[in-house]
Amino acid sequence: MAIVSDNWAELLTPGLRAIFGQHQREMKDYIPLIFNVETSTKAFEQFLGTGELGIMDEWEGKVSYEDFDKGFKAIFTHKKYSKGMQLERELVDDDQYAEIKNRTKKLSRVTYYTRQIHAASVFNNANNGGFVGPDGKPLCATDHPKMPGSSSTFSNKGTLELTADNVETTRTEALKWTDDKDNKILTQLDTLIVPSALRKKAMIIAETDEEPDTTEHGINVWKGNLKVIEWPFLTNPKAWFMIDSARAKEELLWFDRRKPDFANQVDFDTEIAKYKVIGRWSYGYLSPLWIYGNFAA
């Protein structure tokens, strides 16, 4: 039976909001798997990095103090995003509820896609000189400065194809990283993030009993020690990333200033109900010391 009261749009809203929310929950959210997701009450979030301390000094009658050097500044400015749809009164009068639900799901889907694309853009632009982080370099680069003005650098970028041997090589390279005081960082690359095109290779490397890519039948040391995340929103079919998942939760941040919310209003003259979704968020990273990216030719 059609809703014919003057407040037809208001009567529809709770049901459509439920459809919107349920549809959001049915789609896999990759953001909290990789990012540290936090809320914000400010127009922007700002972080001023600091250097590390050297090793402890031998006791000479009093405590040896050391000042922290200033690191790179990171600013997360929340941007506002929106999308809406319009429903004609006739859709309700003529019992076109299937079409109403379909439009609501499409609005939910584009909200989901927007946030996932934004999150994946951190990785999709990891090798792009037009998208730089706090240190003035892309997320993955061969010459990251350790501190502002420092000539000491490190690399978290390679060109290797995805193989078991190259996963080991990448892990070894990351273990060479040191901080500004030349202390070992001991980054533990425990998660492999790949596009759909590399899913099969990644799963073989991470889950087979025997060492892949060899006929020696040795034990696969990666089994049980490497998590695989297939991320369909990655655009380079040959690029793959290894991350330290614990450190990523400290360095890779997503802020929800205003989570996407569903609201409506009816135009008196046209009897068209407008439904909108508006949200504000920001995302990025403080430093690149949690990731190693390989961009095979």
Secondary structure, DSSP 8 states (H G I E B T S, - for coil): ----STTHHHHHHHHHHHHHHHHHHHS---HHHHSEEEE--SSEEEEEEE---------SSS-------EEEEEEEE-EEEEEEEEEEHHHHHTT-HHHHHHHHHHHHHHHHHHHHHHHHHHHHTTT-TTS--TTSS-SS-S-EESSTT-S-EE--EE---S-HHHHHHHHHHHTT-B-TT--B------EEEE-GGGHHHHHHHHH-SB-TT-SS--B-TTTTT-EEEE-TT---TTEEEEE-HHHHHHHEEEEEEEEEEEEEEE-TTT-EEEEEEEEEEEEEES-STTEEEEE--
